[in-house]
Amino acid sequence: MSDCIFCKIASGDIPAKKAFEDDDMVVFHDINPVAPVHLLAIPKKHIASLADAEPADALVMGKLLQTGARLAVEQGCTDGFRTLINTGRVGRQEVYHLHIHFVGGPDVLPPMLKR
């Protein structure tokens, strides 16, 4: 999509601090990190949200999760990290291009959700 910021990052039209890239995906450092490690993994194919992913997208979804997890550990999240996909308005998705957050650092994460 011509107006999608993540499509522009995936195509190289907008620079990003990339941690990984291949033909299917890009992993880059979040421009406004909420923790010492905050990576975003995106498919190069425009998929608006997790709710829009199709069975044909299963392989790239697996690659996003596996590669992001490996990179989070390599970046120092050896005791764990949080993996988050915001989906749709209620899920507080801000950029409508599927992206997976990998967030962590030494004991910096608050509880997942307030009850």
Stockholm file with secondary structure:
# STOCKHOLM 1.0

chainA/1-115         MSDCIFCKIASGDIPAKKAFEDDDMVVFHDINPVAPVHLLAIPKKHIASLADAEPADALVMGKLLQTGARLAVEQGCTDGFRTLINTGRVGRQEVYHLHIHFVGGPDVLPPMLKR
#=GR chainA/1-115 SS CTTCHHHHHHHTSSCCCEEEECSSEEEEECSSCSSSEEEEEEESSCCCCGGGCCGGGHHHHHHHHHHHHHHHHHTTCTTCCEEECCCTTTTTCCSSSCCEEEEECTTCCCCSSCC
#=GC SS_cons         CTTCHHHHHHHTSSCCCEEEECSSEEEEECSSCSSSEEEEEEESSCCCCGGGCCGGGHHHHHHHHHHHHHHHHHTTCTTCCEEECCCTTTTTCCSSSCCEEEEECTTCCCCSSCC
//
